[in-house]
Amino acid sequence: MLPSLIIGLIALVAIGSVVHTSFDRIMGPRLNNYRSQLAKLHHVQMVLSDAQGALLGYAISGRLERLEEFLSDKKVVGEEIRPFLPQIDKLVSTRSGANGECRHPAARARSDPSLAPVSLFE
């Protein structure tokens, strides 16, 4: 009885090790990709925050340095966010209404320019 229990436990540990190794081999690159994209989005968020502060600073003080900082941040955001736009469009299109019309305002604005909000980053 005891030897069969020990053999069973060893087999269970071996199977767990194989599954864990296979999972790491399959999901490891995906996980690294997700982490990389998340880091890029975090950087965009920080630059957007800086741009907001610079624009507010320019509006309050009228100092050209603040406007230059805003324009620099605007350029960085445009470059950093561009690779994510196809994914965002795909996500928005999957969240369409029952009749196929997209409920998201940004997606509706792309199909009807009169609905487009004024954007400082275009």
Distance bins in CASP14 RR format, pairs under 12 A and 6 or more apart:
PFRMAT RR
TARGET T0000
AUTHOR 0000-0000-0000
RMODE 2
METHOD distances of the structure
MODEL  1
1 7 0 0 0 0 0 1 0 0 0 0 0
1 8 0 0 0 0 0 1 0 0 0 0 0
2 8 0 0 0 0 0 1 0 0 0 0 0
2 9 0 0 0 0 0 1 0 0 0 0 0
3 9 0 0 0 0 0 1 0 0 0 0 0
3 10 0 0 0 0 0 1 0 0 0 0 0
4 10 0 0 0 0 0 1 0 0 0 0 0
4 11 0 0 0 0 0 1 0 0 0 0 0
5 11 0 0 0 0 0 1 0 0 0 0 0
5 12 0 0 0 0 0 1 0 0 0 0 0
6 12 0 0 0 0 0 1 0 0 0 0 0
6 13 0 0 0 0 0 1 0 0 0 0 0
7 13 0 0 0 0 0 1 0 0 0 0 0
7 14 0 0 0 0 0 1 0 0 0 0 0
8 14 0 0 0 0 1 0 0 0 0 0 0
8 15 0 0 0 0 1 0 0 0 0 0 0
9 15 0 0 0 0 0 1 0 0 0 0 0
9 16 0 0 0 0 0 1 0 0 0 0 0
10 16 0 0 0 0 0 1 0 0 0 0 0
10 17 0 0 0 0 0 1 0 0 0 0 0
11 17 0 0 0 0 0 1 0 0 0 0 0
11 18 0 0 0 0 0 1 0 0 0 0 0
12 18 0 0 0 0 0 1 0 0 0 0 0
12 19 0 0 0 0 0 1 0 0 0 0 0
13 19 0 0 0 0 0 1 0 0 0 0 0
13 20 0 0 0 0 0 1 0 0 0 0 0
14 20 0 0 0 0 0 1 0 0 0 0 0
14 21 0 0 0 0 0 1 0 0 0 0 0
15 21 0 0 0 0 0 1 0 0 0 0 0
15 22 0 0 0 0 0 1 0 0 0 0 0
16 22 0 0 0 0 1 0 0 0 0 0 0
16 23 0 0 0 0 1 0 0 0 0 0 0
16 24 0 0 0 0 0 1 0 0 0 0 0
17 23 0 0 0 0 0 1 0 0 0 0 0
17 24 0 0 0 0 0 1 0 0 0 0 0
18 24 0 0 0 0 0 1 0 0 0 0 0
18 25 0 0 0 0 0 1 0 0 0 0 0
19 25 0 0 0 0 0 1 0 0 0 0 0
19 26 0 0 0 0 0 1 0 0 0 0 0
19 27 0 0 0 0 0 1 0 0 0 0 0
20 26 0 0 0 0 0 1 0 0 0 0 0
20 27 0 0 0 0 0 1 0 0 0 0 0
20 28 0 0 0 0 0 1 0 0 0 0 0
21 27 0 0 0 0 0 1 0 0 0 0 0
21 28 0 0 0 0 0 1 0 0 0 0 0
22 28 0 0 0 0 0 1 0 0 0 0 0
23 30 0 0 0 0 0 1 0 0 0 0 0
23 31 0 0 0 0 0 1 0 0 0 0 0
24 30 0 0 0 0 0 1 0 0 0 0 0
24 31 0 0 0 0 1 0 0 0 0 0 0
24 32 0 0 0 0 0 1 0 0 0 0 0
25 31 0 0 0 0 0 1 0 0 0 0 0
27 33 0 0 0 0 0 1 0 0 0 0 0
27 34 0 0 0 0 1 0 0 0 0 0 0
27 35 0 0 0 0 0 1 0 0 0 0 0
28 34 0 0 0 0 1 0 0 0 0 0 0
28 35 0 0 0 0 1 0 0 0 0 0 0
28 36 0 0 0 0 0 1 0 0 0 0 0
29 35 0 0 0 0 0 1 0 0 0 0 0
29 36 0 0 0 0 0 1 0 0 0 0 0
30 36 0 0 0 0 0 1 0 0 0 0 0
30 37 0 0 0 0 0 1 0 0 0 0 0
31 37 0 0 0 0 0 1 0 0 0 0 0
31 38 0 0 0 0 0 1 0 0 0 0 0
32 38 0 0 0 0 0 1 0 0 0 0 0
32 39 0 0 0 0 0 1 0 0 0 0 0
33 39 0 0 0 0 0 1 0 0 0 0 0
33 40 0 0 0 0 0 1 0 0 0 0 0
33 83 0 0 0 0 0 1 0 0 0 0 0
33 87 0 0 0 0 0 1 0 0 0 0 0
34 40 0 0 0 0 0 1 0 0 0 0 0
34 41 0 0 0 0 0 1 0 0 0 0 0
34 87 0 0 0 0 0 1 0 0 0 0 0
35 41 0 0 0 0 0 1 0 0 0 0 0
35 42 0 0 0 0 0 1 0 0 0 0 0
36 42 0 0 0 0 0 1 0 0 0 0 0
36 43 0 0 0 0 0 1 0 0 0 0 0
36 83 0 0 0 0 0 1 0 0 0 0 0
37 43 0 0 0 0 0 1 0 0 0 0 0
37 44 0 0 0 0 0 1 0 0 0 0 0
37 80 0 0 0 0 0 1 0 0 0 0 0
37 81 0 0 0 0 0 1 0 0 0 0 0
37 83 0 0 0 0 1 0 0 0 0 0 0
37 84 1 0 0 1 0 0 0 0 0 0 0
37 87 0 0 0 0 1 0 0 0 0 0 0
37 88 0 0 0 0 0 1 0 0 0 0 0
38 44 0 0 0 0 0 1 0 0 0 0 0
38 45 0 0 0 0 0 1 0 0 0 0 0
38 84 0 0 0 0 0 1 0 0 0 0 0
39 45 0 0 0 0 0 1 0 0 0 0 0
39 46 0 0 0 0 0 1 0 0 0 0 0
39 80 0 0 0 0 0 1 0 0 0 0 0
40 46 0 0 0 0 0 1 0 0 0 0 0
40 47 0 0 0 0 0 1 0 0 0 0 0
40 76 0 0 0 0 0 1 0 0 0 0 0
40 77 0 0 0 0 0 1 0 0 0 0 0
40 79 0 0 0 0 0 1 0 0 0 0 0
40 80 1 0 0 1 0 0 0 0 0 0 0
40 81 0 0 0 0 1 0 0 0 0 0 0
40 82 0 0 0 0 0 1 0 0 0 0 0
40 83 1 0 0 1 0 0 0 0 0 0 0
40 84 1 0 0 1 0 0 0 0 0 0 0
40 87 0 0 0 0 0 1 0 0 0 0 0
41 47 0 0 0 0 0 1 0 0 0 0 0
41 48 0 0 0 0 0 1 0 0 0 0 0
41 77 0 0 0 0 0 1 0 0 0 0 0
41 80 0 0 0 0 1 0 0 0 0 0 0
41 81 0 0 0 0 1 0 0 0 0 0 0
41 83 0 0 0 0 0 1 0 0 0 0 0
41 84 1 0 0 1 0 0 0 0 0 0 0
41 87 0 0 0 0 0 1 0 0 0 0 0
41 88 0 0 0 0 0 1 0 0 0 0 0
42 48 0 0 0 0 0 1 0 0 0 0 0
42 49 0 0 0 0 0 1 0 0 0 0 0
42 80 0 0 0 0 0 1 0 0 0 0 0
43 49 0 0 0 0 0 1 0 0 0 0 0
43 50 0 0 0 0 0 1 0 0 0 0 0
43 73 0 0 0 0 0 1 0 0 0 0 0
43 76 0 0 0 0 1 0 0 0 0 0 0
43 77 0 0 0 0 1 0 0 0 0 0 0
43 79 0 0 0 0 0 1 0 0 0 0 0
43 80 1 0 0 1 0 0 0 0 0 0 0
43 81 0 0 0 0 0 1 0 0 0 0 0
43 84 0 0 0 0 0 1 0 0 0 0 0
44 50 0 0 0 0 0 1 0 0 0 0 0
44 51 0 0 0 0 0 1 0 0 0 0 0
44 73 0 0 0 0 0 1 0 0 0 0 0
44 74 0 0 0 0 0 1 0 0 0 0 0
44 76 0 0 0 0 1 0 0 0 0 0 0
44 77 1 0 1 0 0 0 0 0 0 0 0
44 78 0 0 0 0 1 0 0 0 0 0 0
44 79 0 0 0 0 1 0 0 0 0 0 0
44 80 1 0 1 0 0 0 0 0 0 0 0
44 81 1 0 1 0 0 0 0 0 0 0 0
44 82 0 0 0 0 0 1 0 0 0 0 0
44 83 0 0 0 0 0 1 0 0 0 0 0
44 84 0 0 0 0 1 0 0 0 0 0 0
44 85 0 0 0 0 0 1 0 0 0 0 0
44 88 0 0 0 0 0 1 0 0 0 0 0
44 121 0 0 0 0 0 1 0 0 0 0 0
45 51 0 0 0 0 0 1 0 0 0 0 0
45 52 0 0 0 0 0 1 0 0 0 0 0
45 73 0 0 0 0 0 1 0 0 0 0 0
45 76 0 0 0 0 0 1 0 0 0 0 0
45 77 0 0 0 0 1 0 0 0 0 0 0
45 80 0 0 0 0 0 1 0 0 0 0 0
45 81 0 0 0 0 0 1 0 0 0 0 0
45 84 0 0 0 0 0 1 0 0 0 0 0
46 52 0 0 0 0 0 1 0 0 0 0 0
46 53 0 0 0 0 0 1 0 0 0 0 0
46 73 0 0 0 0 1 0 0 0 0 0 0
46 76 0 0 0 0 0 1 0 0 0 0 0
46 77 0 0 0 0 0 1 0 0 0 0 0
46 80 0 0 0 0 0 1 0 0 0 0 0
47 53 0 0 0 0 0 1 0 0 0 0 0
47 54 0 0 0 0 0 1 0 0 0 0 0
47 69 0 0 0 0 0 1 0 0 0 0 0
47 70 0 0 0 0 0 1 0 0 0 0 0
47 72 0 0 0 0 1 0 0 0 0 0 0
47 73 1 0 1 0 0 0 0 0 0 0 0
47 74 0 0 0 0 1 0 0 0 0 0 0
47 75 0 0 0 0 1 0 0 0 0 0 0
47 76 1 0 1 0 0 0 0 0 0 0 0
47 77 1 0 1 0 0 0 0 0 0 0 0
47 78 0 0 0 0 1 0 0 0 0 0 0
47 79 0 0 0 0 1 0 0 0 0 0 0
47 80 1 0 0 1 0 0 0 0 0 0 0
47 81 0 0 0 0 1 0 0 0 0 0 0
47 121 0 0 0 0 0 1 0 0 0 0 0
48 54 0 0 0 0 0 1 0 0 0 0 0
48 55 0 0 0 0 0 1 0 0 0 0 0
48 70 0 0 0 0 0 1 0 0 0 0 0
48 73 1 0 0 1 0 0 0 0 0 0 0
48 74 0 0 0 0 1 0 0 0 0 0 0
48 76 0 0 0 0 1 0 0 0 0 0 0
48 77 1 0 1 0 0 0 0 0 0 0 0
48 78 0 0 0 0 0 1 0 0 0 0 0
48 80 0 0 0 0 1 0 0 0 0 0 0
48 81 0 0 0 0 1 0 0 0 0 0 0
48 120 0 0 0 0 0 1 0 0 0 0 0
48 121 0 0 0 0 1 0 0 0 0 0 0
49 55 0 0 0 0 0 1 0 0 0 0 0
49 56 0 0 0 0 0 1 0 0 0 0 0
49 70 0 0 0 0 0 1 0 0 0 0 0
49 73 0 0 0 0 1 0 0 0 0 0 0
49 77 0 0 0 0 0 1 0 0 0 0 0
50 56 0 0 0 0 0 1 0 0 0 0 0
50 57 0 0 0 0 0 1 0 0 0 0 0
50 66 0 0 0 0 0 1 0 0 0 0 0
50 69 1 0 0 1 0 0 0 0 0 0 0
50 70 0 0 0 0 1 0 0 0 0 0 0
50 71 0 0 0 0 0 1 0 0 0 0 0
50 72 0 0 0 0 1 0 0 0 0 0 0
50 73 1 0 1 0 0 0 0 0 0 0 0
50 74 0 0 0 0 0 1 0 0 0 0 0
50 76 0 0 0 0 1 0 0 0 0 0 0
50 77 0 0 0 0 1 0 0 0 0 0 0
51 57 0 0 0 0 0 1 0 0 0 0 0
51 58 0 0 0 0 0 1 0 0 0 0 0
51 66 0 0 0 0 0 1 0 0 0 0 0
51 67 0 0 0 0 0 1 0 0 0 0 0
51 68 0 0 0 0 0 1 0 0 0 0 0
51 69 1 0 0 1 0 0 0 0 0 0 0
51 70 1 0 1 0 0 0 0 0 0 0 0
51 71 0 0 0 0 1 0 0 0 0 0 0
51 72 0 0 0 0 1 0 0 0 0 0 0
51 73 1 1 0 0 0 0 0 0 0 0 0
51 74 1 0 0 1 0 0 0 0 0 0 0
51 75 0 0 0 0 1 0 0 0 0 0 0
51 76 0 0 0 0 1 0 0 0 0 0 0
51 77 1 0 0 1 0 0 0 0 0 0 0
51 78 0 0 0 0 0 1 0 0 0 0 0
51 80 0 0 0 0 0 1 0 0 0 0 0
51 81 0 0 0 0 0 1 0 0 0 0 0
51 120 0 0 0 0 1 0 0 0 0 0 0
51 121 0 0 0 0 1 0 0 0 0 0 0
52 58 0 0 0 0 0 1 0 0 0 0 0
52 59 0 0 0 0 0 1 0 0 0 0 0
52 66 0 0 0 0 0 1 0 0 0 0 0
52 69 0 0 0 0 0 1 0 0 0 0 0
52 70 0 0 0 0 1 0 0 0 0 0 0
52 73 0 0 0 0 1 0 0 0 0 0 0
52 74 0 0 0 0 0 1 0 0 0 0 0
52 77 0 0 0 0 0 1 0 0 0 0 0
52 120 0 0 0 0 1 0 0 0 0 0 0
52 121 0 0 0 0 0 1 0 0 0 0 0
53 59 0 0 0 0 1 0 0 0 0 0 0
53 60 0 0 0 0 1 0 0 0 0 0 0
53 61 0 0 0 0 0 1 0 0 0 0 0
53 66 1 0 0 1 0 0 0 0 0 0 0
53 67 0 0 0 0 0 1 0 0 0 0 0
53 69 0 0 0 0 1 0 0 0 0 0 0
53 70 1 0 0 1 0 0 0 0 0 0 0
53 73 0 0 0 0 1 0 0 0 0 0 0
54 60 0 0 0 0 0 1 0 0 0 0 0
54 61 0 0 0 0 0 1 0 0 0 0 0
54 62 0 0 0 0 0 1 0 0 0 0 0
54 63 0 0 0 0 1 0 0 0 0 0 0
54 64 0 0 0 0 0 1 0 0 0 0 0
54 65 0 0 0 0 1 0 0 0 0 0 0
54 66 1 0 1 0 0 0 0 0 0 0 0
54 67 1 0 0 1 0 0 0 0 0 0 0
54 68 0 0 0 0 1 0 0 0 0 0 0
54 69 1 1 0 0 0 0 0 0 0 0 0
54 70 1 1 0 0 0 0 0 0 0 0 0
54 71 0 0 0 0 1 0 0 0 0 0 0
54 72 0 0 0 0 1 0 0 0 0 0 0
54 73 1 0 0 1 0 0 0 0 0 0 0
54 74 0 0 0 0 1 0 0 0 0 0 0
54 76 0 0 0 0 0 1 0 0 0 0 0
54 77 0 0 0 0 0 1 0 0 0 0 0
54 120 0 0 0 0 0 1 0 0 0 0 0
55 61 0 0 0 0 0 1 0 0 0 0 0
55 62 0 0 0 0 0 1 0 0 0 0 0
55 63 0 0 0 0 0 1 0 0 0 0 0
55 66 1 0 0 1 0 0 0 0 0 0 0
55 67 1 0 0 1 0 0 0 0 0 0 0
55 68 0 0 0 0 0 1 0 0 0 0 0
55 69 0 0 0 0 1 0 0 0 0 0 0
55 70 1 0 1 0 0 0 0 0 0 0 0
55 71 0 0 0 0 1 0 0 0 0 0 0
55 72 0 0 0 0 0 1 0 0 0 0 0
55 73 0 0 0 0 1 0 0 0 0 0 0
55 74 0 0 0 0 1 0 0 0 0 0 0
55 120 1 0 0 1 0 0 0 0 0 0 0
55 121 0 0 0 0 0 1 0 0 0 0 0
56 62 0 0 0 0 0 1 0 0 0 0 0
56 63 0 0 0 0 0 1 0 0 0 0 0
56 66 0 0 0 0 1 0 0 0 0 0 0
56 67 0 0 0 0 0 1 0 0 0 0 0
56 69 0 0 0 0 0 1 0 0 0 0 0
56 70 0 0 0 0 1 0 0 0 0 0 0
56 120 0 0 0 0 0 1 0 0 0 0 0
57 63 1 0 0 1 0 0 0 0 0 0 0
57 64 0 0 0 0 0 1 0 0 0 0 0
57 65 0 0 0 0 1 0 0 0 0 0 0
57 66 1 0 1 0 0 0 0 0 0 0 0
57 67 0 0 0 0 1 0 0 0 0 0 0
57 68 0 0 0 0 0 1 0 0 0 0 0
57 69 0 0 0 0 1 0 0 0 0 0 0
57 70 0 0 0 0 1 0 0 0 0 0 0
58 64 1 0 0 1 0 0 0 0 0 0 0
58 65 0 0 0 0 1 0 0 0 0 0 0
58 66 1 1 0 0 0 0 0 0 0 0 0
58 67 1 0 1 0 0 0 0 0 0 0 0
58 68 0 0 0 0 1 0 0 0 0 0 0
58 69 0 0 0 0 1 0 0 0 0 0 0
58 70 1 0 0 1 0 0 0 0 0 0 0
58 71 0 0 0 0 1 0 0 0 0 0 0
58 73 0 0 0 0 0 1 0 0 0 0 0
58 120 0 0 0 0 0 1 0 0 0 0 0
59 66 0 0 0 0 1 0 0 0 0 0 0
59 67 0 0 0 0 1 0 0 0 0 0 0
59 70 0 0 0 0 1 0 0 0 0 0 0
59 120 0 0 0 0 0 1 0 0 0 0 0
60 66 0 0 0 0 1 0 0 0 0 0 0
60 67 0 0 0 0 0 1 0 0 0 0 0
61 67 0 0 0 0 1 0 0 0 0 0 0
61 69 0 0 0 0 0 1 0 0 0 0 0
62 68 0 0 0 0 0 1 0 0 0 0 0
62 70 0 0 0 0 0 1 0 0 0 0 0
63 69 0 0 0 0 1 0 0 0 0 0 0
63 70 0 0 0 0 0 1 0 0 0 0 0
64 70 0 0 0 0 0 1 0 0 0 0 0
64 71 0 0 0 0 0 1 0 0 0 0 0
65 71 0 0 0 0 0 1 0 0 0 0 0
65 72 0 0 0 0 0 1 0 0 0 0 0
66 72 0 0 0 0 0 1 0 0 0 0 0
66 73 0 0 0 0 0 1 0 0 0 0 0
67 73 0 0 0 0 0 1 0 0 0 0 0
67 74 0 0 0 0 0 1 0 0 0 0 0
67 120 0 0 0 0 0 1 0 0 0 0 0
68 74 0 0 0 0 0 1 0 0 0 0 0
68 75 0 0 0 0 0 1 0 0 0 0 0
69 75 0 0 0 0 0 1 0 0 0 0 0
69 76 0 0 0 0 0 1 0 0 0 0 0
70 76 0 0 0 0 0 1 0 0 0 0 0
70 77 0 0 0 0 0 1 0 0 0 0 0
70 120 0 0 0 0 1 0 0 0 0 0 0
70 121 0 0 0 0 0 1 0 0 0 0 0
71 77 0 0 0 0 0 1 0 0 0 0 0
71 78 0 0 0 0 0 1 0 0 0 0 0
71 120 0 0 0 0 0 1 0 0 0 0 0
71 121 0 0 0 0 0 1 0 0 0 0 0
72 78 0 0 0 0 0 1 0 0 0 0 0
72 79 0 0 0 0 0 1 0 0 0 0 0
73 79 0 0 0 0 0 1 0 0 0 0 0
73 80 0 0 0 0 0 1 0 0 0 0 0
73 81 0 0 0 0 0 1 0 0 0 0 0
73 120 0 0 0 0 0 1 0 0 0 0 0
73 121 0 0 0 0 1 0 0 0 0 0 0
74 80 0 0 0 0 0 1 0 0 0 0 0
74 81 0 0 0 0 0 1 0 0 0 0 0
74 119 0 0 0 0 0 1 0 0 0 0 0
74 120 1 0 0 1 0 0 0 0 0 0 0
74 121 1 0 1 0 0 0 0 0 0 0 0
74 122 0 0 0 0 1 0 0 0 0 0 0
75 81 0 0 0 0 0 1 0 0 0 0 0
75 82 0 0 0 0 0 1 0 0 0 0 0
75 121 0 0 0 0 1 0 0 0 0 0 0
76 82 0 0 0 0 0 1 0 0 0 0 0
76 121 0 0 0 0 0 1 0 0 0 0 0
77 84 0 0 0 0 0 1 0 0 0 0 0
77 119 0 0 0 0 0 1 0 0 0 0 0
77 120 0 0 0 0 1 0 0 0 0 0 0
77 121 1 0 1 0 0 0 0 0 0 0 0
77 122 0 0 0 0 0 1 0 0 0 0 0
78 84 0 0 0 0 0 1 0 0 0 0 0
78 85 0 0 0 0 1 0 0 0 0 0 0
78 119 0 0 0 0 0 1 0 0 0 0 0
78 120 0 0 0 0 0 1 0 0 0 0 0
78 121 1 0 0 1 0 0 0 0 0 0 0
78 122 0 0 0 0 1 0 0 0 0 0 0
79 85 0 0 0 0 0 1 0 0 0 0 0
79 121 0 0 0 0 0 1 0 0 0 0 0
80 121 0 0 0 0 0 1 0 0 0 0 0
81 87 0 0 0 0 0 1 0 0 0 0 0
81 88 0 0 0 0 1 0 0 0 0 0 0
81 119 0 0 0 0 0 1 0 0 0 0 0
81 121 0 0 0 0 1 0 0 0 0 0 0
81 122 0 0 0 0 0 1 0 0 0 0 0
82 88 0 0 0 0 0 1 0 0 0 0 0
82 121 0 0 0 0 0 1 0 0 0 0 0
82 122 0 0 0 0 0 1 0 0 0 0 0
84 90 0 0 0 0 0 1 0 0 0 0 0
84 91 0 0 0 0 1 0 0 0 0 0 0
85 91 0 0 0 0 0 1 0 0 0 0 0
85 92 0 0 0 0 0 1 0 0 0 0 0
85 106 0 0 0 0 0 1 0 0 0 0 0
85 107 0 0 0 0 0 1 0 0 0 0 0
85 110 0 0 0 0 0 1 0 0 0 0 0
85 121 0 0 0 0 0 1 0 0 0 0 0
85 122 0 0 0 0 0 1 0 0 0 0 0
86 92 0 0 0 0 0 1 0 0 0 0 0
86 93 0 0 0 0 0 1 0 0 0 0 0
87 93 0 0 0 0 0 1 0 0 0 0 0
87 94 0 0 0 0 0 1 0 0 0 0 0
88 94 0 0 0 0 0 1 0 0 0 0 0
88 95 0 0 0 0 0 1 0 0 0 0 0
88 104 0 0 0 0 1 0 0 0 0 0 0
88 106 0 0 0 0 1 0 0 0 0 0 0
88 107 0 0 0 0 1 0 0 0 0 0 0
88 110 0 0 0 0 0 1 0 0 0 0 0
89 95 0 0 0 0 0 1 0 0 0 0 0
89 96 0 0 0 0 0 1 0 0 0 0 0
89 102 0 0 0 0 1 0 0 0 0 0 0
89 104 0 0 0 0 1 0 0 0 0 0 0
89 106 0 0 0 0 1 0 0 0 0 0 0
89 107 1 0 0 1 0 0 0 0 0 0 0
89 110 0 0 0 0 1 0 0 0 0 0 0
89 111 0 0 0 0 0 1 0 0 0 0 0
90 96 0 0 0 0 0 1 0 0 0 0 0
90 102 0 0 0 0 0 1 0 0 0 0 0
90 104 0 0 0 0 0 1 0 0 0 0 0
90 107 0 0 0 0 0 1 0 0 0 0 0
91 102 0 0 0 0 0 1 0 0 0 0 0
91 104 0 0 0 0 1 0 0 0 0 0 0
91 106 0 0 0 0 0 1 0 0 0 0 0
91 107 0 0 0 0 1 0 0 0 0 0 0
92 101 0 0 0 0 0 1 0 0 0 0 0
92 102 1 0 0 1 0 0 0 0 0 0 0
92 103 0 0 0 0 1 0 0 0 0 0 0
92 104 1 0 1 0 0 0 0 0 0 0 0
92 105 0 0 0 0 1 0 0 0 0 0 0
92 106 1 0 0 1 0 0 0 0 0 0 0
92 107 1 0 1 0 0 0 0 0 0 0 0
92 108 0 0 0 0 1 0 0 0 0 0 0
92 109 0 0 0 0 0 1 0 0 0 0 0
92 110 0 0 0 0 1 0 0 0 0 0 0
92 111 0 0 0 0 0 1 0 0 0 0 0
93 100 0 0 0 0 1 0 0 0 0 0 0
93 101 0 0 0 0 0 1 0 0 0 0 0
93 102 1 0 0 1 0 0 0 0 0 0 0
93 103 0 0 0 0 0 1 0 0 0 0 0
93 104 0 0 0 0 1 0 0 0 0 0 0
93 106 0 0 0 0 0 1 0 0 0 0 0
93 107 1 0 0 1 0 0 0 0 0 0 0
93 108 0 0 0 0 0 1 0 0 0 0 0
93 110 0 0 0 0 0 1 0 0 0 0 0
93 111 0 0 0 0 0 1 0 0 0 0 0
94 100 0 0 0 0 0 1 0 0 0 0 0
94 102 0 0 0 0 1 0 0 0 0 0 0
94 103 0 0 0 0 0 1 0 0 0 0 0
94 104 0 0 0 0 0 1 0 0 0 0 0
94 107 0 0 0 0 0 1 0 0 0 0 0
95 101 0 0 0 0 0 1 0 0 0 0 0
95 102 1 0 0 1 0 0 0 0 0 0 0
95 103 1 0 0 1 0 0 0 0 0 0 0
95 104 1 0 0 1 0 0 0 0 0 0 0
95 105 0 0 0 0 0 1 0 0 0 0 0
95 106 0 0 0 0 0 1 0 0 0 0 0
95 107 0 0 0 0 1 0 0 0 0 0 0
95 108 0 0 0 0 0 1 0 0 0 0 0
96 102 1 0 1 0 0 0 0 0 0 0 0
96 103 1 0 0 1 0 0 0 0 0 0 0
96 104 0 0 0 0 1 0 0 0 0 0 0
96 107 1 0 0 1 0 0 0 0 0 0 0
96 108 0 0 0 0 0 1 0 0 0 0 0
96 111 0 0 0 0 0 1 0 0 0 0 0
97 103 1 0 1 0 0 0 0 0 0 0 0
97 104 0 0 0 0 1 0 0 0 0 0 0
97 107 0 0 0 0 0 1 0 0 0 0 0
97 108 0 0 0 0 0 1 0 0 0 0 0
100 107 0 0 0 0 0 1 0 0 0 0 0
100 108 0 0 0 0 0 1 0 0 0 0 0
100 111 0 0 0 0 0 1 0 0 0 0 0
101 107 0 0 0 0 1 0 0 0 0 0 0
101 108 1 0 0 1 0 0 0 0 0 0 0
101 111 0 0 0 0 1 0 0 0 0 0 0
101 112 0 0 0 0 0 1 0 0 0 0 0
102 108 1 0 1 0 0 0 0 0 0 0 0
102 109 0 0 0 0 0 1 0 0 0 0 0
102 110 0 0 0 0 1 0 0 0 0 0 0
102 111 1 0 0 1 0 0 0 0 0 0 0
102 112 0 0 0 0 0 1 0 0 0 0 0
102 115 0 0 0 0 0 1 0 0 0 0 0
104 110 0 0 0 0 1 0 0 0 0 0 0
104 111 0 0 0 0 0 1 0 0 0 0 0
104 115 0 0 0 0 0 1 0 0 0 0 0
105 111 0 0 0 0 0 1 0 0 0 0 0
105 112 0 0 0 0 0 1 0 0 0 0 0
105 115 1 0 0 1 0 0 0 0 0 0 0
105 116 0 0 0 0 1 0 0 0 0 0 0
105 117 1 0 0 1 0 0 0 0 0 0 0
106 112 0 0 0 0 0 1 0 0 0 0 0
106 115 0 0 0 0 1 0 0 0 0 0 0
106 116 0 0 0 0 1 0 0 0 0 0 0
106 117 0 0 0 0 1 0 0 0 0 0 0
106 119 0 0 0 0 1 0 0 0 0 0 0
106 122 0 0 0 0 0 1 0 0 0 0 0
107 115 0 0 0 0 1 0 0 0 0 0 0
107 116 0 0 0 0 0 1 0 0 0 0 0
108 114 0 0 0 0 0 1 0 0 0 0 0
108 115 1 0 1 0 0 0 0 0 0 0 0
108 116 0 0 0 0 1 0 0 0 0 0 0
108 117 0 0 0 0 0 1 0 0 0 0 0
109 115 1 0 1 0 0 0 0 0 0 0 0
109 116 1 1 0 0 0 0 0 0 0 0 0
109 117 1 0 0 1 0 0 0 0 0 0 0
109 118 0 0 0 0 0 1 0 0 0 0 0
109 119 0 0 0 0 1 0 0 0 0 0 0
109 122 0 0 0 0 0 1 0 0 0 0 0
110 116 1 0 0 1 0 0 0 0 0 0 0
110 117 0 0 0 0 0 1 0 0 0 0 0
110 122 0 0 0 0 0 1 0 0 0 0 0
113 122 0 0 0 0 0 1 0 0 0 0 0
116 122 0 0 0 0 1 0 0 0 0 0 0
END
